[in-house]
Amino acid sequence: MSTPEISKDERIKKEIRRLLKIFKALPMKRRAVLDGLIKRAAYMRITLEDMEIDLDENGFVEMFSQSEKLDPYERERPIARQYNAVNKNYQNVMKMLNDTLKAEPDEKPEGDDFQNFLQEREI
């Protein structure tokens, strides 16, 4: 497996567009609040994909020795630890974004038009 042909920046922009489509139905003020999370999620997803390529090619462990006099032993590669940390953070951000979608009502609340107007204005 090799590095993707499209630049990392382009892949991140493409992922941001994909995520924005998912959240396009939200009111503009809500989307503005989510903007930072969407950008972080896109960056983390593309970074994880790049890390996965490295891990597939080179594995999660490596032989390591403190000195030439000691026998080498297997240890977790630093990128494997980083991958796990970024993946955990990515999952948390995606959960926050998903929870925002779940919190958005699918139907307009019943009541008079003035009450509905007031509820739509609250964010």
N, C-alpha and C positions, 0 to 999 in steps of 0.2 A: 504494500500500500504506500502511496506517496502523498505529498502535500497537494491539496486541492489547487486546481488551475486558476481559480478566481481569487483575487486578493482577499485578505482577511477583512479589510474595511468594507469591501463590496459585499462579502458574505454577511457581515454584521448589518449593513443597511438593508439587505434583502430580508433578514430575520426581523428587523424592526418593522418593516412594511407588513410582513406576515402577521406579526402580533397586533399592529395597529388595526388591521382589518378585523381581527377578532373583537376588538374593543370599540369599533366605530359607532356602534349603537348607543354607547354611553354618552351622557351630556358632556359638552366640551369642557366644563370645569372639572368634572371627574377624570376625564382623560388627561387633562393637564397635570393633575396630581399623580397619575400613574406613569407619566412620561419617563421619569427617572428609573422606575422599576422596569419598564419595558426596555429601556436602553441597557440597563444592567443585565437583564435576562438574555437579551440578544448577544451581548458581549460574552457572557459566561457560556452560552450554548456553543458558540463558535470556538471559543477557547477549549471547551471540553472536547469538541470534535477533533481539534488539532492534537490535543493531549492523547486522545484515543489512538490516533495514527501512530504516535511515538510509542505508546504502550504496546500496541499490536506488533510493531516492528522489533522493539527492544525488550519487551517484557516488564513485569512489575518488580522483579528482583534482579540483583546484580551481585557478582562476586566482589568482595571488598576485603582489604587488608589494611590494618593500621600501620604496618611497616613491612619491609621486605623479609624480615626475620620470622614473621608470624604467618601461619597458614591463612589463606583467604577464606571467608565465609560468606554465605548468602545474606543479603540485607535488602530491605525494601528500597527501591529507587526513590530519590526525592520527588520526582515528578508523580509517582504513584500517590504519595502523601498529598501533594498539591492537588492532584486530580480529585481525590476523595473530599478535600476541603471545598474546592470549587463546586463539585457536584452537590454537596450538602447545601451550600448557599444557593445554588441554582434551584434546587427543589423547594427551598423556603420561599424564594422570590416568586416562583411559579404558583405556589400555594396561595400566596397573598394575592396575586393577580386573579387566580381562579376564584378565590373567595369574593373578590370584588364583583365578578360576573354573577355569582350565585346570589349576592345581596341585591342585585338590580332586579326590581319587580318586572315580571313578564307582561302583566296586564295593568291597566290603569286602575287605581283604587276606585271603588264605588263611592258616590257622594255627589255633591253638586259641583258644577264647573268651577266656581270660585275656590272651593276647598281643594279640588284637584290642581288648580293653578298654583296655589300656595305650596302644596306638597311637592310639585315639580320644581319649584324654585329653591327648595331646601336641598342643601348638599352637605 
